[in-house]
């Protein structure tokens, strides 16, 4: 019987939890089953354009965490009503295959044992009566595979919808677009009520029940130190969460006291590489001077604000404010 490391993470920080996944995948040889939760978080797929997937205004106003994961697939919203699971295993050379059902079958069995009519559907989903409760993703590192997924247990669906809402007309890119699916909570289909933490413990016990060789083995202090360093150097950085987005174009327009101002910009490697202003505004100076100050910086509020600190916007756009231009150029 295979020795498996079972882990329950107490942290609800997405930056910490995704760093744990990378550490276990890339710096250990353990087979792992892990349960964890993120609070108030959008998790972006590895190949997605962050700006095109999120409602930035909602994210800013509600202090939503935004983090990119190692795996592909679409953007998802996590709150503490959602439970995440991770399988990590070694695979034989030449036998790398994307087989979600292999990992999802124990999850299906556990849910069905609770009386939940769950089924595997499509490419990588679990559904109840056609409504999605789980999306899954997978990645390989050397001879190791990581498969992880969500389990919507008692999530706030309005938060999920609002956080992921973005205006598709603002962005033109080749990144993967998230598929918006009809979803439901597992808790609405349980014959007998239970909390998300009771569900977490039940699922862990169910997965462990046939493996007498193993038990809960949470991270050591030494491992936590490694994870915290990875979290700080990668998962909490703008470069990873936004800068890794594919090349894309931004096209935004605002109405101001000074008229309409439109920006069309190309973003590569997370920085403004080309930028043009259009509109029916007036100004004493050529906006090209302003453009030269903005090329090469990040299209996010602090960077734009810093670049415009000593600039008189009124010279270029009469009756247009710093805040107008910052909001226009910000993703």
C-alpha positions in Angstrom: 0.0 0.0 0.0 1.3 3.4 -1.0 2.4 5.9 1.8 0.4 9.1 1.3 0.8 12.4 3.1 -2.6 13.8 4.2 -2.6 17.5 4.9 -5.3 19.9 6.2 -4.2 23.5 5.8 -5.6 26.0 8.4 -4.5 29.1 6.5 -7.1 30.8 4.3 -4.5 32.9 2.5 -4.4 32.0 -1.2 -0.8 33.1 -1.5 0.3 30.8 1.2 -1.9 27.8 0.0 -0.7 28.0 -3.6 2.9 28.2 -2.4 2.3 25.1 -0.4 1.1 23.3 -3.6 4.2 24.4 -5.5 6.5 23.3 -2.7 4.9 19.9 -2.3 4.9 19.3 -6.1 8.4 20.6 -6.9 10.5 20.1 -3.8 9.2 16.8 -2.3 8.6 13.3 -3.6 5.6 12.7 -1.4 2.3 11.5 -2.6 -0.2 14.0 -1.2 -3.9 14.5 -0.6 -4.6 18.0 0.8 -7.7 20.0 1.8 -7.7 23.7 2.0 -9.7 26.9 1.8 -9.1 30.4 0.4 -11.0 33.5 1.6 -12.3 36.2 -0.7 -10.1 35.3 -3.6 -10.0 35.1 -7.4 -7.7 32.4 -8.7 -6.5 32.9 -12.2 -5.6 30.1 -14.6 -1.9 29.8 -15.5 -2.5 31.0 -19.1 -5.1 33.7 -18.5 -5.1 37.4 -18.9 -5.9 38.6 -15.3 -7.3 42.0 -16.4 -9.8 40.3 -18.8 -11.1 37.9 -16.1 -11.8 40.1 -13.1 -14.0 43.0 -12.2 -11.2 45.3 -11.0 -13.5 47.9 -9.4 -15.2 45.2 -7.4 -11.9 43.6 -6.5 -10.5 46.9 -5.3 -13.7 47.9 -3.3 -14.1 44.5 -1.7 -10.3 43.8 -1.2 -10.5 40.6 -3.1 -7.2 38.7 -3.3 -6.1 37.9 -6.8 -3.6 35.1 -7.4 -2.4 33.1 -10.4 -2.1 29.3 -10.0 0.3 26.8 -11.6 -2.5 25.0 -13.6 -4.4 26.0 -16.7 -8.2 26.4 -17.0 -10.4 29.3 -16.1 -10.7 31.9 -13.3 -12.6 30.9 -10.2 -13.8 32.7 -7.1 -13.1 31.2 -3.6 -14.6 32.0 -0.3 -14.7 30.0 2.9 -17.8 28.3 1.7 -15.7 26.6 -0.9 -13.4 23.6 -0.2 -10.4 22.9 -2.3 -8.6 19.5 -2.7 -5.2 18.6 -4.1 -3.8 15.3 -5.3 0.0 15.0 -6.0 1.5 11.8 -7.2 4.5 10.4 -9.0 3.9 9.1 -12.5 6.0 6.7 -14.6 7.9 8.3 -17.5 5.9 8.2 -20.7 2.6 7.8 -18.8 1.6 11.5 -18.4 -2.0 11.8 -19.3 -4.7 14.3 -18.4 -7.2 11.9 -16.7 -9.4 13.9 -14.3 -11.7 11.0 -13.5 -8.9 9.0 -12.0 -8.5 11.6 -9.3 -12.1 12.7 -9.0 -13.6 9.2 -8.5 -12.8 9.1 -4.7 -14.5 12.6 -4.4 -17.5 11.3 -6.3 -17.7 8.2 -4.0 -17.4 10.4 -0.9 -20.2 12.7 -2.0 -22.5 9.8 -3.0 -21.9 8.2 0.4 -23.6 11.4 1.8 -26.5 10.9 -0.5 -25.5 13.7 -2.9 -26.4 12.8 -6.6 -23.1 13.9 -8.1 -21.7 12.9 -11.5 -18.6 13.5 -13.6 -19.4 15.7 -16.6 -17.6 17.1 -19.6 -13.8 17.6 -19.5 -13.2 18.3 -15.8 -16.3 19.1 -13.9 -18.5 17.5 -11.2 -22.2 18.3 -11.4 -25.4 17.8 -9.5 -28.5 17.6 -11.8 -26.5 19.4 -14.4 -25.3 22.2 -12.2 -21.6 22.6 -11.5 -20.1 22.0 -8.0 -16.5 21.4 -8.9 -14.0 22.5 -11.6 -10.6 20.9 -11.9 -7.2 21.5 -13.3 -3.9 19.6 -13.7 -0.2 20.2 -14.3 3.0 18.2 -14.5 6.4 18.8 -13.1 9.1 16.3 -14.1 7.6 12.9 -13.2 5.0 14.3 -10.9 1.4 15.4 -11.4 -0.8 17.8 -9.5 -4.5 17.6 -9.8 -6.7 20.0 -7.8 -10.3 21.2 -7.8 -13.0 23.2 -6.0 -16.0 21.9 -4.1 -18.7 24.6 -3.8 -20.3 23.8 -0.5 -21.9 27.0 0.8 -20.4 29.7 -1.3 -22.0 33.2 -1.8 -23.0 33.0 -5.4 -23.5 36.7 -5.8 -19.9 37.4 -4.8 -18.8 34.7 -7.3 -20.6 36.4 -10.1 -19.6 39.9 -9.3 -15.9 39.3 -8.7 -15.5 37.6 -12.1 -17.6 40.0 -14.1 -15.5 41.9 -16.7 -16.3 44.1 -19.7 -15.3 42.0 -22.7 -15.3 45.1 -25.0 -12.3 46.6 -23.1 -9.9 43.8 -23.9 -8.8 42.0 -27.0 -6.5 39.1 -26.4 -5.7 35.4 -27.2 -5.9 34.2 -23.6 -8.2 31.5 -22.5 -11.6 32.8 -21.5 -13.4 31.5 -18.4 -16.5 29.6 -19.1 -19.4 30.9 -17.0 -21.4 27.9 -15.8 -24.5 27.4 -13.9 -23.5 26.4 -10.4 -25.0 25.1 -7.2 -23.9 24.5 -3.6 -23.4 20.9 -2.2 -25.1 22.0 1.0 -28.4 22.5 -0.8 -28.4 18.8 -1.8 -27.4 17.1 1.5 -30.1 14.9 3.1 -28.7 15.9 6.5 -27.2 19.4 7.2 -23.5 19.8 8.0 -21.1 22.7 8.1 -18.2 23.2 5.6 -15.7 22.2 8.3 -17.7 19.0 9.1 -17.8 18.3 5.4 -14.0 18.8 5.2 -13.3 16.4 8.0 -15.7 13.8 6.6 -14.1 14.0 3.2 -10.6 13.6 4.7 -11.7 10.6 6.8 -13.4 9.0 3.8 -10.3 9.4 1.6 -8.0 8.1 4.4 -10.2 5.1 5.4 -8.6 2.5 3.1 -5.0 3.6 3.9 -3.9 2.4 7.3 -0.2 3.3 6.7 -0.7 7.0 6.6 -2.1 9.8 8.8 -2.3 13.6 8.9 1.1 15.0 8.3 0.9 18.8 8.2 3.8 21.1 7.3 6.9 21.3 9.6 8.4 24.6 10.8 11.2 24.1 8.2 8.7 23.6 5.4 6.6 26.6 6.5 9.8 28.7 6.2 10.3 27.5 2.7 6.7 28.1 1.8 6.6 31.6 3.3 9.7 32.6 1.3 8.1 31.2 -1.9 4.9 33.1 -1.1 6.7 36.4 -0.6 9.0 36.1 -3.7 6.3 34.8 -6.1 2.7 34.4 -5.1 2.2 37.8 -3.5 3.9 39.7 -6.3 2.3 41.8 -9.0 4.7 40.2 -11.5 3.3 36.8 -11.1 -0.4 37.6 -10.6 -0.7 40.3 -13.3 2.6 40.5 -15.2 2.5 36.9 -16.4 -0.7 37.7 -18.4 -0.4 37.1 -22.1 0.2 40.0 -24.5 -3.1 41.9 -25.0 -4.6 45.2 -26.0 -6.7 47.6 -23.9 -9.3 49.9 -25.3 -11.1 52.1 -22.8 -13.1 55.3 -23.1 -14.3 57.8 -20.4 -16.4 61.0 -20.5 -15.0 63.9 -18.5 -15.8 67.6 -18.1 -13.2 68.2 -20.8 -14.7 65.8 -23.3 -14.3 62.2 -24.3 -10.9 60.6 -23.8 -10.0 57.1 -25.2 -6.9 55.1 -24.7 -5.7 52.2 -26.9 -2.7 50.4 -25.5 -0.6 47.3 -26.0 0.5 45.4 -22.8 3.4 43.0 -23.0 5.1 41.3 -20.1 2.7 43.2 -17.8 3.9 46.7 -18.9 2.6 49.4 -21.3 4.5 49.0 -24.6 2.4 51.2 -26.9 -0.1 53.9 -26.0 -2.3 56.4 -27.8 -4.9 58.9 -26.7 -8.0 59.8 -28.8 -11.0 61.9 -28.2 -12.6 65.3 -28.6 -10.6 66.9 -25.7 -8.5 70.1 -25.9 -5.0 70.7 -24.6 -2.1 73.1 -24.8 0.5 70.4 -25.1 0.9 67.3 -27.3 -0.1 64.2 -25.4 2.9 62.4 -26.8 4.9 64.0 -24.0 2.7 62.3 -21.5 2.8 59.0 -23.4 6.6 59.0 -23.1 6.2 59.2 -19.3 3.9 56.2 -19.3 5.6 53.7 -21.7 7.2 50.9 -19.8 5.3 51.0 -16.6 2.6 48.8 -15.2 -1.0 49.6 -16.0 -2.1 49.6 -12.3 -3.1 52.5 -10.1 0.1 53.1 -8.0 2.5 52.9 -10.9 0.3 55.3 -13.1 -0.1 57.7 -10.1 3.6 57.7 -9.4 4.4 58.4 -13.1 1.9 61.4 -13.2 2.9 62.9 -9.8 4.7 65.9 -11.3 2.6 66.1 -14.5 0.0 68.8 -15.0 -2.7 66.8 -16.7 -4.6 70.0 -17.6 -1.8 70.9 -20.0 -2.7 67.9 -22.1 -6.4 67.4 -21.4 -8.3 70.5 -20.4 -10.7 70.0 -17.6 -9.5 66.3 -17.1 -8.2 65.3 -13.7 -5.3 63.0 -12.7 -7.9 60.6 -11.3 -9.6 60.5 -14.7 -6.4 59.5 -16.5 -5.4 57.0 -13.8 -8.7 55.2 -14.0 -8.6 55.3 -17.8 -5.2 53.6 -18.0 -5.6 51.2 -15.1 -6.6 47.7 -16.0 
